[in-house]
Amino acid sequence: MMEKLISRGERIARDAEARQVRRIAQGLRMLFGSAAVTVEEARVLVSGRGMIKRWLLDPGLRFLGGGLK
């Protein structure tokens, strides 16, 4: 019984994490039309010309995960 509860809790947590990662990726795609946004498990990778400079200049980008809804 307890194993089923633990398994269900872990599955719910993984699903919630995946939804949040997809939400962040979608927000980045909208923000950077020309950049390539890739999702790898629990990571969102953004690549494109001038991305590092833009990331360094705009502090809002560094904390994007908490700000996207």
PQR file of N, CA, C, O and H, with PARSE charges and radii, in Angstrom:
ATOM      1  N   MET A   1       0.822  -1.195   0.000 -0.4000 1.5000
ATOM      2  CA  MET A   1       0.000   0.000   0.000 -0.0000 2.0000
ATOM      3  C   MET A   1       0.872   1.267   0.000  0.5500 1.7000
ATOM      4  O   MET A   1       0.652   2.182  -0.794 -0.5500 1.4000
ATOM      5  N   MET A   2       1.852   1.305   0.893 -0.4000 1.5000
ATOM      6  CA  MET A   2       2.714   2.480   0.996 -0.0000 2.0000
ATOM      7  C   MET A   2       3.539   2.671  -0.277  0.5500 1.7000
ATOM      8  O   MET A   2       3.764   3.801  -0.711 -0.5500 1.4000
ATOM      9  H   MET A   2       2.030   0.562   1.538  0.4000 1.0000
ATOM     10  N   GLU A   3       3.990   1.558  -0.877 -0.4000 1.5000
ATOM     11  CA  GLU A   3       4.768   1.663  -2.113 -0.0000 2.0000
ATOM     12  C   GLU A   3       3.941   2.290  -3.228  0.5500 1.7000
ATOM     13  O   GLU A   3       4.461   3.073  -4.023 -0.5500 1.4000
ATOM     14  H   GLU A   3       3.807   0.640  -0.525  0.4000 1.0000
ATOM     15  N   LYS A   4       2.651   1.947  -3.289 -0.4000 1.5000
ATOM     16  CA  LYS A   4       1.777   2.522  -4.302 -0.0000 2.0000
ATOM     17  C   LYS A   4       1.614   4.026  -4.091  0.5500 1.7000
ATOM     18  O   LYS A   4       1.611   4.798  -5.049 -0.5500 1.4000
ATOM     19  H   LYS A   4       2.229   1.311  -2.643  0.4000 1.0000
ATOM     20  N   LEU A   5       1.478   4.433  -2.831 -0.4000 1.5000
ATOM     21  CA  LEU A   5       1.355   5.863  -2.540 -0.0000 2.0000
ATOM     22  C   LEU A   5       2.615   6.630  -2.915  0.5500 1.7000
ATOM     23  O   LEU A   5       2.553   7.713  -3.497 -0.5500 1.4000
ATOM     24  H   LEU A   5       1.480   3.806  -2.053  0.4000 1.0000
ATOM     25  N   ILE A   6       3.752   6.052  -2.572 -0.4000 1.5000
ATOM     26  CA  ILE A   6       5.033   6.689  -2.905 -0.0000 2.0000
ATOM     27  C   ILE A   6       5.202   6.768  -4.412  0.5500 1.7000
ATOM     28  O   ILE A   6       5.612   7.800  -4.944 -0.5500 1.4000
ATOM     29  H   ILE A   6       3.802   5.172  -2.099  0.4000 1.0000
ATOM     30  N   SER A   7       4.887   5.681  -5.098 -0.4000 1.5000
ATOM     31  CA  SER A   7       4.992   5.650  -6.554 -0.0000 2.0000
ATOM     32  C   SER A   7       4.071   6.694  -7.190  0.5500 1.7000
ATOM     33  O   SER A   7       4.467   7.393  -8.122 -0.5500 1.4000
ATOM     34  H   SER A   7       4.554   4.843  -4.666  0.4000 1.0000
ATOM     35  N   ARG A   8       2.859   6.793  -6.688 -0.4000 1.5000
ATOM     36  CA  ARG A   8       1.899   7.772  -7.216 -0.0000 2.0000
ATOM     37  C   ARG A   8       2.395   9.201  -6.967  0.5500 1.7000
ATOM     38  O   ARG A   8       2.298  10.054  -7.850 -0.5500 1.4000
ATOM     39  H   ARG A   8       2.536   6.224  -5.931  0.4000 1.0000
ATOM     40  N   GLY A   9       2.918   9.461  -5.785 -0.4000 1.5000
ATOM     41  CA  GLY A   9       3.460  10.785  -5.465 -0.0000 2.0000
ATOM     42  C   GLY A   9       4.619  11.159  -6.363  0.5500 1.7000
ATOM     43  O   GLY A   9       4.714  12.300  -6.814 -0.5500 1.4000
ATOM     44  H   GLY A   9       2.997   8.768  -5.068  0.4000 1.0000
ATOM     45  N   GLU A  10       5.503  10.208  -6.625 -0.4000 1.5000
ATOM     46  CA  GLU A  10       6.640  10.463  -7.506 -0.0000 2.0000
ATOM     47  C   GLU A  10       6.172  10.747  -8.931  0.5500 1.7000
ATOM     48  O   GLU A  10       6.717  11.626  -9.599 -0.5500 1.4000
ATOM     49  H   GLU A  10       5.426   9.281  -6.258  0.4000 1.0000
ATOM     50  N   ARG A  11       5.169  10.009  -9.397 -0.4000 1.5000
ATOM     51  CA  ARG A  11       4.634  10.222 -10.737 -0.0000 2.0000
ATOM     52  C   ARG A  11       3.988  11.608 -10.853  0.5500 1.7000
ATOM     53  O   ARG A  11       4.171  12.304 -11.852 -0.5500 1.4000
ATOM     54  H   ARG A  11       4.726   9.295  -8.855  0.4000 1.0000
ATOM     55  N   ILE A  12       3.241  11.993  -9.837 -0.4000 1.5000
ATOM     56  CA  ILE A  12       2.601  13.315  -9.832 -0.0000 2.0000
ATOM     57  C   ILE A  12       3.659  14.420  -9.848  0.5500 1.7000
ATOM     58  O   ILE A  12       3.508  15.420 -10.550 -0.5500 1.4000
ATOM     59  H   ILE A  12       3.093  11.428  -9.026  0.4000 1.0000
ATOM     60  N   ALA A  13       4.724  14.237  -9.076 -0.4000 1.5000
ATOM     61  CA  ALA A  13       5.803  15.235  -9.035 -0.0000 2.0000
ATOM     62  C   ALA A  13       6.510  15.332 -10.381  0.5500 1.7000
ATOM     63  O   ALA A  13       6.815  16.435 -10.836 -0.5500 1.4000
ATOM     64  H   ALA A  13       4.847  13.425  -8.506  0.4000 1.0000
ATOM     65  N   ARG A  14       6.777  14.189 -11.031 -0.4000 1.5000
ATOM     66  CA  ARG A  14       7.426  14.206 -12.349 -0.0000 2.0000
ATOM     67  C   ARG A  14       6.549  14.909 -13.384  0.5500 1.7000
ATOM     68  O   ARG A  14       7.036  15.695 -14.197 -0.5500 1.4000
ATOM     69  H   ARG A  14       6.529  13.294 -10.661  0.4000 1.0000
ATOM     70  N   ASP A  15       5.249  14.616 -13.341 -0.4000 1.5000
ATOM     71  CA  ASP A  15       4.323  15.261 -14.281 -0.0000 2.0000
ATOM     72  C   ASP A  15       4.274  16.774 -14.065  0.5500 1.7000
ATOM     73  O   ASP A  15       4.256  17.541 -15.027 -0.5500 1.4000
ATOM     74  H   ASP A  15       4.853  13.978 -12.681  0.4000 1.0000
ATOM     75  N   ALA A  16       4.254  17.194 -12.816 -0.4000 1.5000
ATOM     76  CA  ALA A  16       4.227  18.632 -12.506 -0.0000 2.0000
ATOM     77  C   ALA A  16       5.512  19.302 -12.983  0.5500 1.7000
ATOM     78  O   ALA A  16       5.475  20.404 -13.532 -0.5500 1.4000
ATOM     79  H   ALA A  16       4.269  16.571 -12.034  0.4000 1.0000
ATOM     80  N   GLU A  17       6.632  18.646 -12.776 -0.4000 1.5000
ATOM     81  CA  GLU A  17       7.909  19.187 -13.233 -0.0000 2.0000
ATOM     82  C   GLU A  17       7.932  19.310 -14.757  0.5500 1.7000
ATOM     83  O   GLU A  17       8.389  20.321 -15.291 -0.5500 1.4000
ATOM     84  H   GLU A  17       6.662  17.752 -12.330  0.4000 1.0000
ATOM     85  N   ALA A  18       7.446  18.298 -15.451 -0.4000 1.5000
ATOM     86  CA  ALA A  18       7.417  18.325 -16.920 -0.0000 2.0000
ATOM     87  C   ALA A  18       6.521  19.452 -17.429  0.5500 1.7000
ATOM     88  O   ALA A  18       6.860  20.119 -18.406 -0.5500 1.4000
ATOM     89  H   ALA A  18       7.075  17.477 -15.017  0.4000 1.0000
ATOM     90  N   ARG A  19       5.383  19.667 -16.774 -0.4000 1.5000
ATOM     91  CA  ARG A  19       4.490  20.764 -17.167 -0.0000 2.0000
ATOM     92  C   ARG A  19       5.181  22.115 -16.989  0.5500 1.7000
ATOM     93  O   ARG A  19       5.079  22.987 -17.851 -0.5500 1.4000
ATOM     94  H   ARG A  19       5.107  19.125 -15.980  0.4000 1.0000
ATOM     95  N   GLN A  20       5.874  22.281 -15.883 -0.4000 1.5000
ATOM     96  CA  GLN A  20       6.567  23.545 -15.615 -0.0000 2.0000
ATOM     97  C   GLN A  20       7.686  23.780 -16.625  0.5500 1.7000
ATOM     98  O   GLN A  20       7.872  24.904 -17.091 -0.5500 1.4000
ATOM     99  H   GLN A  20       5.956  21.573 -15.182  0.4000 1.0000
ATOM    100  N   VAL A  21       8.424  22.743 -16.964 -0.4000 1.5000
ATOM    101  CA  VAL A  21       9.501  22.873 -17.953 -0.0000 2.0000
ATOM    102  C   VAL A  21       8.919  23.256 -19.308  0.5500 1.7000
ATOM    103  O   VAL A  21       9.471  24.114 -19.997 -0.5500 1.4000
ATOM    104  H   VAL A  21       8.273  21.830 -16.585  0.4000 1.0000
ATOM    105  N   ARG A  22       7.799  22.623 -19.702 -0.4000 1.5000
ATOM    106  CA  ARG A  22       7.155  22.975 -20.976 -0.0000 2.0000
ATOM    107  C   ARG A  22       6.648  24.418 -20.962  0.5500 1.7000
ATOM    108  O   ARG A  22       6.735  25.119 -21.970 -0.5500 1.4000
ATOM    109  H   ARG A  22       7.351  21.926 -19.143  0.4000 1.0000
ATOM    110  N   ARG A  23       6.123  24.853 -19.830 -0.4000 1.5000
ATOM    111  CA  ARG A  23       5.632  26.226 -19.694 -0.0000 2.0000
ATOM    112  C   ARG A  23       6.784  27.232 -19.845  0.5500 1.7000
ATOM    113  O   ARG A  23       6.640  28.250 -20.522 -0.5500 1.4000
ATOM    114  H   ARG A  23       6.052  24.283 -19.011  0.4000 1.0000
ATOM    115  N   ILE A  24       7.895  26.946 -19.226 -0.4000 1.5000
ATOM    116  CA  ILE A  24       9.068  27.825 -19.331 -0.0000 2.0000
ATOM    117  C   ILE A  24       9.566  27.857 -20.774  0.5500 1.7000
ATOM    118  O   ILE A  24       9.874  28.926 -21.302 -0.5500 1.4000
ATOM    119  H   ILE A  24       8.011  26.119 -18.676  0.4000 1.0000
ATOM    120  N   ALA A  25       9.645  26.695 -21.410 -0.4000 1.5000
ATOM    121  CA  ALA A  25      10.102  26.627 -22.804 -0.0000 2.0000
ATOM    122  C   ALA A  25       9.178  27.423 -23.717  0.5500 1.7000
ATOM    123  O   ALA A  25       9.647  28.141 -24.601 -0.5500 1.4000
ATOM    124  H   ALA A  25       9.394  25.827 -20.981  0.4000 1.0000
ATOM    125  N   GLN A  26       7.879  27.302 -23.513 -0.4000 1.5000
ATOM    126  CA  GLN A  26       6.924  28.051 -24.345 -0.0000 2.0000
ATOM    127  C   GLN A  26       7.090  29.559 -24.139  0.5500 1.7000
ATOM    128  O   GLN A  26       7.049  30.327 -25.100 -0.5500 1.4000
ATOM    129  H   GLN A  26       7.498  26.718 -22.796  0.4000 1.0000
ATOM    130  N   GLY A  27       7.274  29.971 -22.905 -0.4000 1.5000
ATOM    131  CA  GLY A  27       7.495  31.391 -22.628 -0.0000 2.0000
ATOM    132  C   GLY A  27       8.761  31.910 -23.292  0.5500 1.7000
ATOM    133  O   GLY A  27       8.788  33.031 -23.801 -0.5500 1.4000
ATOM    134  H   GLY A  27       7.307  29.347 -22.125  0.4000 1.0000
ATOM    135  N   LEU A  28       9.808  31.094 -23.287 -0.4000 1.5000
ATOM    136  CA  LEU A  28      11.055  31.498 -23.937 -0.0000 2.0000
ATOM    137  C   LEU A  28      10.892  31.563 -25.444  0.5500 1.7000
ATOM    138  O   LEU A  28      11.449  32.450 -26.091 -0.5500 1.4000
ATOM    139  H   LEU A  28       9.786  30.184 -22.873  0.4000 1.0000
ATOM    140  N   ARG A  29      10.136  30.634 -26.008 -0.4000 1.5000
ATOM    141  CA  ARG A  29       9.891  30.677 -27.455 -0.0000 2.0000
ATOM    142  C   ARG A  29       9.159  31.960 -27.839  0.5500 1.7000
ATOM    143  O   ARG A  29       9.445  32.563 -28.874 -0.5500 1.4000
ATOM    144  H   ARG A  29       9.684  29.913 -25.483  0.4000 1.0000
ATOM    145  N   MET A  30       8.221  32.365 -27.002 -0.4000 1.5000
ATOM    146  CA  MET A  30       7.486  33.601 -27.282 -0.0000 2.0000
ATOM    147  C   MET A  30       8.385  34.820 -27.113  0.5500 1.7000
ATOM    148  O   MET A  30       8.275  35.788 -27.866 -0.5500 1.4000
ATOM    149  H   MET A  30       7.989  31.875 -26.162  0.4000 1.0000
ATOM    150  N   LEU A  31       9.269  34.770 -26.127 -0.4000 1.5000
ATOM    151  CA  LEU A  31      10.160  35.887 -25.842 -0.0000 2.0000
ATOM    152  C   LEU A  31      11.242  36.046 -26.900  0.5500 1.7000
ATOM    153  O   LEU A  31      11.549  37.159 -27.327 -0.5500 1.4000
ATOM    154  H   LEU A  31       9.358  33.984 -25.516  0.4000 1.0000
ATOM    155  N   PHE A  32      11.817  34.922 -27.319 -0.4000 1.5000
ATOM    156  CA  PHE A  32      12.902  34.926 -28.313 -0.0000 2.0000
ATOM    157  C   PHE A  32      12.429  34.207 -29.559  0.5500 1.7000
ATOM    158  O   PHE A  32      12.621  32.997 -29.683 -0.5500 1.4000
ATOM    159  H   PHE A  32      11.568  34.018 -26.972  0.4000 1.0000
ATOM    160  N   GLY A  33      11.833  34.905 -30.456 -0.4000 1.5000
ATOM    161  CA  GLY A  33      11.326  34.273 -31.668 -0.0000 2.0000
ATOM    162  C   GLY A  33      12.399  33.616 -32.508  0.5500 1.7000
ATOM    163  O   GLY A  33      12.153  32.583 -33.132 -0.5500 1.4000
ATOM    164  H   GLY A  33      11.678  35.888 -30.355  0.4000 1.0000
ATOM    165  N   SER A  34      13.596  34.203 -32.534 -0.4000 1.5000
ATOM    166  CA  SER A  34      14.652  33.694 -33.410 -0.0000 2.0000
ATOM    167  C   SER A  34      15.548  32.657 -32.737  0.5500 1.7000
ATOM    168  O   SER A  34      16.338  32.003 -33.417 -0.5500 1.4000
ATOM    169  H   SER A  34      13.796  35.042 -32.027  0.4000 1.0000
ATOM    170  N   ALA A  35      15.447  32.496 -31.444 -0.4000 1.5000
ATOM    171  CA  ALA A  35      16.323  31.566 -30.731 -0.0000 2.0000
ATOM    172  C   ALA A  35      15.762  30.149 -30.803  0.5500 1.7000
ATOM    173  O   ALA A  35      14.559  29.940 -30.954 -0.5500 1.4000
ATOM    174  H   ALA A  35      14.806  33.028 -30.891  0.4000 1.0000
ATOM    175  N   ALA A  36      16.668  29.190 -30.689 -0.4000 1.5000
ATOM    176  CA  ALA A  36      16.273  27.786 -30.650 -0.0000 2.0000
ATOM    177  C   ALA A  36      16.086  27.387 -29.183  0.5500 1.7000
ATOM    178  O   ALA A  36      17.008  27.531 -28.380 -0.5500 1.4000
ATOM    179  H   ALA A  36      17.646  29.360 -30.566  0.4000 1.0000
ATOM    180  N   VAL A  37      14.915  26.893 -28.837 -0.4000 1.5000
ATOM    181  CA  VAL A  37      14.618  26.459 -27.465 -0.0000 2.0000
ATOM    182  C   VAL A  37      14.442  24.950 -27.492  0.5500 1.7000
ATOM    183  O   VAL A  37      13.598  24.424 -28.217 -0.5500 1.4000
ATOM    184  H   VAL A  37      14.166  26.775 -29.489  0.4000 1.0000
ATOM    185  N   THR A  38      15.258  24.251 -26.685 -0.4000 1.5000
ATOM    186  CA  THR A  38      15.239  22.801 -26.635 -0.0000 2.0000
ATOM    187  C   THR A  38      14.940  22.358 -25.211  0.5500 1.7000
ATOM    188  O   THR A  38      15.459  22.930 -24.253 -0.5500 1.4000
ATOM    189  H   THR A  38      15.944  24.679 -26.096  0.4000 1.0000
ATOM    190  N   VAL A  39      14.102  21.339 -25.078 -0.4000 1.5000
ATOM    191  CA  VAL A  39      13.789  20.771 -23.760 -0.0000 2.0000
ATOM    192  C   VAL A  39      14.452  19.408 -23.660  0.5500 1.7000
ATOM    193  O   VAL A  39      14.243  18.544 -24.511 -0.5500 1.4000
ATOM    194  H   VAL A  39      13.680  20.874 -25.856  0.4000 1.0000
ATOM    195  N   GLU A  40      15.253  19.219 -22.616 -0.4000 1.5000
ATOM    196  CA  GLU A  40      15.901  17.937 -22.328 -0.0000 2.0000
ATOM    197  C   GLU A  40      15.590  17.565 -20.893  0.5500 1.7000
ATOM    198  O   GLU A  40      16.178  18.118 -19.964 -0.5500 1.4000
ATOM    199  H   GLU A  40      15.423  19.921 -21.924  0.4000 1.0000
ATOM    200  N   GLU A  41      14.673  16.637 -20.707 -0.4000 1.5000
ATOM    201  CA  GLU A  41      14.209  16.205 -19.394 -0.0000 2.0000
ATOM    202  C   GLU A  41      13.794  17.405 -18.555  0.5500 1.7000
ATOM    203  O   GLU A  41      12.746  17.996 -18.814 -0.5500 1.4000
ATOM    204  H   GLU A  41      14.195  16.188 -21.462  0.4000 1.0000
ATOM    205  N   ALA A  42      14.581  17.778 -17.564 -0.4000 1.5000
ATOM    206  CA  ALA A  42      14.206  18.885 -16.677 -0.0000 2.0000
ATOM    207  C   ALA A  42      14.977  20.163 -16.997  0.5500 1.7000
ATOM    208  O   ALA A  42      15.017  21.087 -16.185 -0.5500 1.4000
ATOM    209  H   ALA A  42      15.432  17.298 -17.353  0.4000 1.0000
ATOM    210  N   ARG A  43      15.596  20.214 -18.195 -0.4000 1.5000
ATOM    211  CA  ARG A  43      16.374  21.397 -18.573 -0.0000 2.0000
ATOM    212  C   ARG A  43      15.783  22.045 -19.806  0.5500 1.7000
ATOM    213  O   ARG A  43      15.250  21.373 -20.689 -0.5500 1.4000
ATOM    214  H   ARG A  43      15.563  19.463 -18.854  0.4000 1.0000
ATOM    215  N   VAL A  44      15.885  23.353 -19.851 -0.4000 1.5000
ATOM    216  CA  VAL A  44      15.486  24.116 -21.032 -0.0000 2.0000
ATOM    217  C   VAL A  44      16.734  24.814 -21.543  0.5500 1.7000
ATOM    218  O   VAL A  44      17.355  25.599 -20.826 -0.5500 1.4000
ATOM    219  H   VAL A  44      16.318  23.899 -19.133  0.4000 1.0000
ATOM    220  N   LEU A  45      17.096  24.526 -22.783 -0.4000 1.5000
ATOM    221  CA  LEU A  45      18.291  25.105 -23.384 -0.0000 2.0000
ATOM    222  C   LEU A  45      17.878  26.114 -24.448  0.5500 1.7000
ATOM    223  O   LEU A  45      17.028  25.829 -25.291 -0.5500 1.4000
ATOM    224  H   LEU A  45      16.592  23.889 -23.365  0.4000 1.0000
ATOM    225  N   VAL A  46      18.485  27.292 -24.400 -0.4000 1.5000
ATOM    226  CA  VAL A  46      18.208  28.337 -25.379 -0.0000 2.0000
ATOM    227  C   VAL A  46      19.516  28.669 -26.073  0.5500 1.7000
ATOM    228  O   VAL A  46      20.530  28.934 -25.428 -0.5500 1.4000
ATOM    229  H   VAL A  46      19.175  27.524 -23.715  0.4000 1.0000
ATOM    230  N   SER A  47      19.479  28.650 -27.390 -0.4000 1.5000
ATOM    231  CA  SER A  47      20.687  28.996 -28.134 -0.0000 2.0000
ATOM    232  C   SER A  47      20.309  29.920 -29.277  0.5500 1.7000
ATOM    233  O   SER A  47      19.192  29.886 -29.794 -0.5500 1.4000
ATOM    234  H   SER A  47      18.655  28.434 -27.915  0.4000 1.0000
ATOM    235  N   GLY A  48      21.247  30.723 -29.644 -0.4000 1.5000
ATOM    236  CA  GLY A  48      21.025  31.659 -30.735 -0.0000 2.0000
ATOM    237  C   GLY A  48      22.043  32.778 -30.669  0.5500 1.7000
ATOM    238  O   GLY A  48      22.766  32.935 -29.685 -0.5500 1.4000
ATOM    239  H   GLY A  48      22.154  30.751 -29.224  0.4000 1.0000
ATOM    240  N   ARG A  49      22.080  33.528 -31.708 -0.4000 1.5000
ATOM    241  CA  ARG A  49      23.047  34.617 -31.807 -0.0000 2.0000
ATOM    242  C   ARG A  49      22.742  35.702 -30.774  0.5500 1.7000
ATOM    243  O   ARG A  49      21.615  36.190 -30.687 -0.5500 1.4000
ATOM    244  H   ARG A  49      21.493  33.401 -32.508  0.4000 1.0000
ATOM    245  N   GLY A  50      23.747  36.068 -30.002 -0.4000 1.5000
ATOM    246  CA  GLY A  50      23.623  37.151 -29.034 -0.0000 2.0000
ATOM    247  C   GLY A  50      22.898  36.790 -27.749  0.5500 1.7000
ATOM    248  O   GLY A  50      22.579  37.678 -26.958 -0.5500 1.4000
ATOM    249  H   GLY A  50      24.662  35.671 -30.073  0.4000 1.0000
ATOM    250  N   MET A  51      22.631  35.518 -27.519 -0.4000 1.5000
ATOM    251  CA  MET A  51      21.862  35.114 -26.342 -0.0000 2.0000
ATOM    252  C   MET A  51      22.625  35.368 -25.034  0.5500 1.7000
ATOM    253  O   MET A  51      22.028  35.802 -24.050 -0.5500 1.4000
ATOM    254  H   MET A  51      22.890  34.797 -28.161  0.4000 1.0000
ATOM    255  N   ILE A  52      23.911  35.107 -25.015 -0.4000 1.5000
ATOM    256  CA  ILE A  52      24.675  35.311 -23.775 -0.0000 2.0000
ATOM    257  C   ILE A  52      24.702  36.786 -23.405  0.5500 1.7000
ATOM    258  O   ILE A  52      24.512  37.145 -22.243 -0.5500 1.4000
ATOM    259  H   ILE A  52      24.397  34.754 -25.814  0.4000 1.0000
ATOM    260  N   LYS A  53      24.935  37.627 -24.380 -0.4000 1.5000
ATOM    261  CA  LYS A  53      24.958  39.067 -24.111 -0.0000 2.0000
ATOM    262  C   LYS A  53      23.594  39.535 -23.599  0.5500 1.7000
ATOM    263  O   LYS A  53      23.516  40.300 -22.638 -0.5500 1.4000
ATOM    264  H   LYS A  53      25.090  37.336 -25.324  0.4000 1.0000
ATOM    265  N   ARG A  54      22.542  39.079 -24.235 -0.4000 1.5000
ATOM    266  CA  ARG A  54      21.198  39.471 -23.804 -0.0000 2.0000
ATOM    267  C   ARG A  54      20.904  38.959 -22.400  0.5500 1.7000
ATOM    268  O   ARG A  54      20.309  39.670 -21.590 -0.5500 1.4000
ATOM    269  H   ARG A  54      22.606  38.457 -25.016  0.4000 1.0000
ATOM    270  N   TRP A  55      21.315  37.732 -22.109 -0.4000 1.5000
ATOM    271  CA  TRP A  55      21.105  37.150 -20.786 -0.0000 2.0000
ATOM    272  C   TRP A  55      21.852  37.947 -19.714  0.5500 1.7000
ATOM    273  O   TRP A  55      21.331  38.171 -18.621 -0.5500 1.4000
ATOM    274  H   TRP A  55      21.798  37.154 -22.767  0.4000 1.0000
ATOM    275  N   LEU A  56      23.074  38.372 -20.038 -0.4000 1.5000
ATOM    276  CA  LEU A  56      23.867  39.146 -19.082 -0.0000 2.0000
ATOM    277  C   LEU A  56      23.287  40.543 -18.853  0.5500 1.7000
ATOM    278  O   LEU A  56      23.343  41.065 -17.740 -0.5500 1.4000
ATOM    279  H   LEU A  56      23.497  38.190 -20.926  0.4000 1.0000
ATOM    280  N   LEU A  57      22.738  41.137 -19.892 -0.4000 1.5000
ATOM    281  CA  LEU A  57      22.216  42.505 -19.783 -0.0000 2.0000
ATOM    282  C   LEU A  57      20.840  42.573 -19.133  0.5500 1.7000
ATOM    283  O   LEU A  57      20.513  43.583 -18.510 -0.5500 1.4000
ATOM    284  H   LEU A  57      22.693  40.713 -20.797  0.4000 1.0000
ATOM    285  N   ASP A  58      20.036  41.540 -19.257 -0.4000 1.5000
ATOM    286  CA  ASP A  58      18.663  41.572 -18.754 -0.0000 2.0000
ATOM    287  C   ASP A  58      18.514  40.638 -17.548  0.5500 1.7000
ATOM    288  O   ASP A  58      18.369  39.429 -17.733 -0.5500 1.4000
ATOM    289  H   ASP A  58      20.302  40.719 -19.762  0.4000 1.0000
ATOM    290  N   PRO A  59      18.544  41.166 -16.319 -0.5600 1.5000
ATOM    291  CA  PRO A  59      18.471  40.304 -15.141  0.2800 2.0000
ATOM    292  C   PRO A  59      17.156  39.523 -15.050  0.5500 1.7000
ATOM    293  O   PRO A  59      17.104  38.487 -14.388 -0.5500 1.4000
ATOM    294  N   GLY A  60      16.107  39.999 -15.698 -0.4000 1.5000
ATOM    295  CA  GLY A  60      14.836  39.281 -15.686 -0.0000 2.0000
ATOM    296  C   GLY A  60      14.929  37.917 -16.353  0.5500 1.7000
ATOM    297  O   GLY A  60      14.174  37.007 -16.011 -0.5500 1.4000
ATOM    298  H   GLY A  60      16.149  40.841 -16.236  0.4000 1.0000
ATOM    299  N   LEU A  61      15.841  37.768 -17.296 -0.4000 1.5000
ATOM    300  CA  LEU A  61      15.994  36.485 -17.989 -0.0000 2.0000
ATOM    301  C   LEU A  61      16.615  35.418 -17.096  0.5500 1.7000
ATOM    302  O   LEU A  61      16.309  34.234 -17.239 -0.5500 1.4000
ATOM    303  H   LEU A  61      16.455  38.507 -17.574  0.4000 1.0000
ATOM    304  N   ARG A  62      17.473  35.822 -16.188 -0.4000 1.5000
ATOM    305  CA  ARG A  62      18.154  34.857 -15.331 -0.0000 2.0000
ATOM    306  C   ARG A  62      17.205  34.217 -14.319  0.5500 1.7000
ATOM    307  O   ARG A  62      17.507  33.152 -13.781 -0.5500 1.4000
ATOM    308  H   ARG A  62      17.722  36.784 -16.072  0.4000 1.0000
ATOM    309  N   PHE A  63      16.095  34.835 -14.062 -0.4000 1.5000
ATOM    310  CA  PHE A  63      15.149  34.309 -13.080 -0.0000 2.0000
ATOM    311  C   PHE A  63      13.811  34.005 -13.723  0.5500 1.7000
ATOM    312  O   PHE A  63      12.762  34.125 -13.090 -0.5500 1.4000
ATOM    313  H   PHE A  63      15.850  35.701 -14.498  0.4000 1.0000
ATOM    314  N   LEU A  64      13.857  33.610 -14.992 -0.4000 1.5000
ATOM    315  CA  LEU A  64      12.645  33.420 -15.771 -0.0000 2.0000
ATOM    316  C   LEU A  64      11.768  32.289 -15.249  0.5500 1.7000
ATOM    317  O   LEU A  64      10.543  32.374 -15.336 -0.5500 1.4000
ATOM    318  H   LEU A  64      14.709  33.514 -15.506  0.4000 1.0000
ATOM    319  N   GLY A  65      12.362  31.241 -14.713 -0.4000 1.5000
ATOM    320  CA  GLY A  65      11.588  30.094 -14.252 -0.0000 2.0000
ATOM    321  C   GLY A  65      10.518  30.421 -13.250  0.5500 1.7000
ATOM    322  O   GLY A  65       9.451  29.806 -13.273 -0.5500 1.4000
ATOM    323  H   GLY A  65      13.357  31.172 -14.642  0.4000 1.0000
ATOM    324  N   GLY A  66      10.758  31.354 -12.380 -0.4000 1.5000
ATOM    325  CA  GLY A  66       9.770  31.714 -11.379 -0.0000 2.0000
ATOM    326  C   GLY A  66       8.753  32.734 -11.868  0.5500 1.7000
ATOM    327  O   GLY A  66       7.714  32.929 -11.237 -0.5500 1.4000
ATOM    328  H   GLY A  66      11.624  31.853 -12.361  0.4000 1.0000
ATOM    329  N   GLY A  67       9.047  33.386 -12.991 -0.4000 1.5000
ATOM    330  CA  GLY A  67       8.178  34.464 -13.442 -0.0000 2.0000
ATOM    331  C   GLY A  67       7.188  34.086 -14.531  0.5500 1.7000
ATOM    332  O   GLY A  67       6.248  34.839 -14.785 -0.5500 1.4000
ATOM    333  H   GLY A  67       9.891  33.228 -13.503  0.4000 1.0000
ATOM    334  N   LEU A  68       7.369  32.946 -15.181 -0.4000 1.5000
ATOM    335  CA  LEU A  68       6.450  32.558 -16.246 -0.0000 2.0000
ATOM    336  C   LEU A  68       5.242  31.842 -15.685  0.5500 1.7000
ATOM    337  O   LEU A  68       5.363  31.023 -14.773 -0.5500 1.4000
ATOM    338  H   LEU A  68       8.133  32.334 -14.975  0.4000 1.0000
ATOM    339  N   LYS A  69       4.115  32.141 -16.211 -0.4000 1.5000
ATOM    340  CA  LYS A  69       2.883  31.466 -15.791 -0.0000 2.0000
ATOM    341  C   LYS A  69       2.236  30.817 -16.974  0.5500 1.7000
ATOM    342  O   LYS A  69       1.184  30.194 -16.837 -0.5500 1.4000
ATOM    343  H   LYS A  69       4.017  32.806 -16.951  0.4000 1.0000
TER
END
